[in-house]
Every structure is written in structure tokens, then in C-alpha cells.
Amino acid sequence: MKGFHLPIITVRVILTVLTLFIATPALVWSESGHLVSTTPDGTVDWTTGVATAHGIGIPPRNAVNPLQAKEMTKKAAWSVALRNLMEVVKGVYVDSTTTVNNFVTTNDEVRTRVEGFVRGARLVQEREMSDGSMQTTVEMKLGGEFSKTVIPKTDPKQTPLSSYQKSEASPTKLYTGLVVDAQGLSARPALAPRLLNKDGEEVYSVAYVDRQAAPSDRIVFYASDPVTAQSNPLVTNAPLTIKAVRAQGTDLYISDADAQMLHGVPKYFQFLKQAKVAVVLDKNSY
């Protein structure tokens, strides 16, 4: 009997491991160079800030005619696509310790609003398959009102950290934005990441962003490399580039010298207030 049960147990273990592997989001580069996390339910393009999901509808057997069958199949595909999109959105990290799902399951108001955003998703494509089934693709933006809904409210930080205000330095160069190189640190992307100094003080977070002055509806955008980051109109072609020294989840730690520069030079501090911030991650971040 032992010889009979052992293979079954082994197969179960293998299947469990495979299931965990498949369910874990994978961070990859798309052909366009975008940073994209993938799950069985869909994808999140962290470069554009767009979540996408697909849904398959099967022709019903109880349709009275081909036209009704097609419409019912479309509705089924749409419903499945929205359900999958909801799963993708719930898995998005808001910060280092919290996903959208944490807020959806604990706050009825947030859940209602998130469900509303998902129902309002944009139809990207409807494709009829050879067997009569329908594949529907939908997408929604993760910035703007959605981000405002799921990112916790914080008191605004309108001035630099006091420890860096002792002497306001003059800029040594007229940079056009900020690029944080976090390659090789296995950091995760999030809606509201933070830059921290060596003591864990916030050098940059959603609290520093002036929503009225910021040209983007996101806190940061993620890029595949510094060159790609410079192609974004937010930081343009002459950004100040600094290297993150370590990562903790979605939080990035920078050197005290870089923190001093960002908070001690008023023109550089404006990059934070205007959310002119790009983060470069490597493909092994998940």
C-alpha cells in the first residue's frame, strides 16, 4: 500500500508547488520595454499604469437563435473579464505592506468604489473564436480617482525635512526630473512607493505631492532602464539620477547625501512636489 500511495502524494506536492508558482505575480518586460506584472487573471502595466484582463464566453445551449446566442456569449465574456479584472486589481500593491484587497475586504466604501471602477472598465477588444466562443479584453487606469480611493489619506508635507534645511544649496545643474535606479534590489512596484533615508524618514511619498502642480495622476512611473525613463515627458532627457541602496518591498532607501540634495536644493525638491519621479526596476522584482 505504501508503494501505491507514495506516487499520489508526490503528485499532490508537485501540483501544489505548481499552483503556488502560477498564482505568484511575475514581473517581466514586454516587447515595448514596459514593466508588466502577470497573473492567471490578467496583467498590470506599471509603465502606463493600466490593468488588463481577458474573459471567455461560451455559446449557451438554450439560445433560441444564433443572434441571441452571440449576444449571450458576449455578455458572458464581458462578465468573466470584469471578474478577472477585479482579481487583478485586488492584487495590486498600494504600498510595501498593503494590497488593494486589504482595503476592499475591510472598508465597504472602498470596496463599492473599486467595484464601480472595475464595472466602468474600457472595452479593448472582442474576438470571436472558431468554436463560437468570445474573448473579451478590458482595461482600467490605476491612477487618478482610483489611486485616490485606495491610497490612504496623509497629512501633506509641504516643506523639506528639517534636518536638511540648515543650508539651502544652489543647484549644480538644471535637471528636468528625478530617476531612481533600483535595479538589482528586487523591489516591487506599487501605487504609493516611498523613498526613505538611512534613518527611515520619508524623503518622498504621496504626502509630498502637490496634486494641483503635478502633471501626472500617478506618484511614480516605472521604467525598464534609465534610457527608457528619460523618454518619459515627466522627467524628459536630463533627469537627476540617483541609485537606491536597498529595498524593502516597495520602499526604496537612498543615501543621506542624495536625500540632502533632494531636500536641500529647492529646485530639486520641486521634482517631488510635482511627482516628476521615475523608478527603474529589474525584471526579477517579483
C-alpha positions in Angstrom: 0.0 0.0 0.0 2.9 2.3 0.8 4.2 1.9 -2.7 0.8 2.7 -4.1 0.2 5.9 -2.1 3.7 7.4 -2.4 3.3 8.5 -6.1 -0.1 10.1 -5.4 1.4 12.1 -2.5 4.3 13.1 -4.7 2.0 14.2 -7.5 -0.1 16.3 -5.0 3.0 18.0 -3.7 4.1 18.8 -7.2 0.7 20.2 -8.1 0.6 22.3 -5.0 4.0 23.8 -5.8 3.0 24.4 -9.4 -0.2 26.1 -8.3 1.7 28.4 -6.0 4.1 29.2 -8.7 1.4 30.0 -11.3 -0.5 32.2 -8.8 2.5 34.3 -7.9 2.7 37.5 -10.0 5.6 37.6 -12.3 7.3 40.8 -13.3 8.5 40.8 -16.9 9.4 43.2 -19.7 7.0 43.4 -22.6 8.3 43.8 -26.2 7.7 47.5 -25.8 10.1 47.6 -22.8 7.2 48.2 -20.3 7.3 46.8 -16.8 4.4 44.3 -16.7 3.3 42.0 -13.8 1.3 39.0 -14.9 -1.1 36.7 -13.0 -3.5 34.0 -14.2 -6.3 36.6 -14.3 -4.5 39.4 -16.3 -1.7 41.9 -16.2 -0.7 45.3 -14.8 1.5 47.5 -17.0 3.4 49.6 -14.4 4.9 51.8 -17.1 1.5 53.0 -18.3 -0.4 52.4 -15.1 -3.1 50.2 -16.8 -4.6 46.9 -15.6 -5.9 44.5 -18.2 -7.9 41.2 -18.1 -9.5 38.8 -20.5 -12.7 36.8 -20.3 -14.0 33.9 -22.3 -17.7 33.4 -23.1 -19.1 30.0 -24.2 -22.2 29.9 -26.5 -25.2 28.8 -24.5 -27.2 25.7 -25.4 -30.6 27.3 -24.6 -30.4 30.1 -27.1 -33.4 30.3 -29.5 -31.4 31.5 -32.4 -27.8 32.4 -33.5 -28.2 36.1 -32.8 -29.3 35.5 -29.2 -26.5 33.0 -28.7 -24.0 35.6 -29.9 -25.3 38.3 -27.6 -25.4 35.9 -24.6 -21.9 34.8 -25.3 -20.7 38.4 -25.4 -22.3 39.2 -22.1 -20.8 36.1 -20.5 -17.3 37.0 -21.8 -17.8 40.6 -20.5 -18.8 39.3 -17.1 -15.8 37.0 -16.8 -13.4 39.7 -18.0 -14.7 42.1 -15.3 -14.5 39.4 -12.7 -10.9 38.7 -13.7 -10.1 42.4 -13.8 -11.3 42.7 -10.2 -8.9 39.9 -9.2 -6.0 41.7 -10.9 -6.8 45.0 -9.2 -7.2 43.4 -5.8 -3.6 42.0 -6.1 -2.1 45.5 -6.8 0.2 46.7 -4.1 -0.7 50.1 -2.7 2.5 50.2 -0.5 5.0 47.8 0.9 2.6 46.0 3.2 -0.9 46.6 1.7 -2.7 45.5 -1.4 -5.9 46.8 -2.8 -7.6 43.6 -1.5 -6.7 44.6 2.1 -8.9 47.8 1.7 -11.6 46.1 -0.3 -12.2 43.4 2.4 -12.1 45.9 5.4 -13.8 49.0 4.1 -17.2 48.8 2.5 -16.9 52.3 0.9 -13.6 51.4 -0.7 -15.0 48.1 -2.0 -18.0 49.8 -3.5 -15.9 52.4 -5.3 -13.4 49.9 -6.5 -16.2 47.7 -7.9 -17.5 50.8 -9.6 -14.2 51.5 -11.3 -14.0 47.9 -12.5 -17.5 48.0 -13.9 -16.5 51.1 -15.8 -13.6 49.4 -17.4 -12.9 50.2 -21.1 -13.6 47.5 -23.7 -10.4 46.9 -25.6 -11.3 44.0 -27.9 -13.9 41.4 -28.6 -12.7 38.5 -30.6 -14.9 35.7 -31.8 -13.3 32.2 -31.8 -13.8 29.5 -34.4 -15.9 27.5 -32.0 -18.3 30.4 -31.5 -16.9 31.4 -28.1 -16.0 35.0 -27.5 -12.8 36.5 -25.9 -13.2 40.0 -24.4 -10.4 42.2 -23.2 -11.0 45.1 -20.8 -8.7 47.6 -19.1 -8.7 50.3 -16.5 -6.3 53.0 -15.3 -4.8 52.7 -11.9 -4.1 56.4 -11.5 -6.4 59.4 -10.9 -9.5 58.7 -8.9 -8.8 55.1 -8.4 -5.4 55.8 -6.7 -7.1 58.5 -4.6 -9.6 55.9 -3.4 -7.1 53.2 -2.3 -4.1 55.3 -1.2 -4.6 56.2 2.5 -5.0 59.9 3.2 -2.0 61.5 4.8 -1.2 65.0 6.1 0.6 66.9 3.3 4.3 67.6 3.7 4.9 70.9 2.0 8.5 71.6 3.3 11.7 69.6 3.3 12.8 67.6 6.3 14.1 69.9 9.0 17.5 68.1 9.1 18.1 69.1 5.5 17.0 72.7 5.8 20.1 74.1 7.6 21.5 75.5 4.4 19.7 75.6 1.0 22.2 74.7 -1.6 22.2 76.1 -5.1 21.6 73.6 -7.9 24.8 72.4 -9.5 22.9 71.6 -12.7 19.4 72.3 -14.1 17.9 68.8 -14.1 14.5 68.1 -15.5 13.2 65.4 -13.1 14.3 62.5 -10.9 15.2 58.9 -11.8 15.8 56.4 -9.0 17.8 53.4 -10.2 16.7 50.4 -8.1 18.0 47.6 -10.4 19.3 44.6 -8.7 17.4 45.2 -5.4 14.3 43.0 -6.1 11.9 45.9 -5.2 8.2 45.6 -6.0 6.2 48.2 -7.9 3.3 49.9 -6.1 0.8 52.7 -6.4 2.4 54.7 -3.5 6.0 53.7 -3.0 8.3 55.7 -0.8 11.9 57.0 -0.8 13.5 56.8 2.6 16.8 58.0 4.1 19.1 55.8 6.1 17.1 56.6 9.3 13.8 55.6 7.7 12.5 59.1 7.3 10.3 59.8 4.2 12.2 61.6 1.6 9.4 61.1 -0.9 5.9 59.8 -0.6 2.4 60.6 -1.7 2.4 63.2 1.1 4.9 65.3 -0.7 3.0 65.5 -4.0 1.1 68.7 -4.7 -1.9 67.4 -6.7 -2.5 70.8 -8.2 1.0 71.2 -9.5 1.6 67.5 -10.5 1.2 67.0 -14.3 0.6 63.2 -13.8 -2.1 61.4 -11.9 0.4 58.9 -10.5 3.1 59.1 -7.8 5.8 57.5 -9.9 6.1 55.7 -13.1 8.3 52.6 -13.6 10.7 52.1 -16.4 12.9 49.3 -17.7 16.2 51.3 -17.7 17.4 54.8 -17.3 17.3 55.5 -21.0 13.7 54.5 -21.2 12.9 56.6 -18.1 14.4 59.7 -19.9 11.9 59.2 -22.8 9.0 59.9 -20.5 7.9 63.5 -20.7 7.7 63.8 -16.9 11.4 63.6 -16.4 12.4 64.3 -20.0 16.0 64.0 -21.2 18.1 65.5 -18.4 17.0 63.9 -15.1 18.9 63.8 -11.9 19.7 60.0 -11.5 20.4 58.5 -8.1 21.0 54.9 -7.0 18.8 53.3 -4.4 21.0 51.5 -1.8 18.4 48.9 -0.7 14.8 48.0 -1.0 12.1 46.7 1.4 9.1 45.6 -0.5 8.1 48.7 -2.5 10.1 51.1 -0.3 13.5 52.3 -1.6 16.3 53.6 0.6 18.6 56.2 -0.7 21.9 57.6 0.6 21.9 60.5 3.1 23.8 62.6 0.5 21.1 62.1 -2.1 18.4 62.9 0.4 20.3 66.1 1.4 20.4 67.1 -2.3 16.7 66.5 -2.9 15.6 68.3 0.2 18.3 70.9 0.3 18.0 72.2 -3.2 14.6 73.9 -3.8 14.6 73.2 -7.5 15.2 69.5 -6.9 12.5 69.4 -4.1 10.1 70.6 -6.8 10.5 67.3 -8.6 8.9 65.6 -5.6 6.1 68.1 -5.3 5.3 67.7 -9.0 5.7 63.9 -8.9 8.4 64.1 -11.6 9.8 60.8 -10.4 10.7 57.6 -12.3 11.8 54.3 -10.8 13.9 51.8 -12.7 13.4 48.2 -11.6 14.8 44.9 -12.8 12.7 42.1 -14.2 13.3 39.9 -11.1 11.4 42.2 -8.8 8.7 39.7 -8.1 
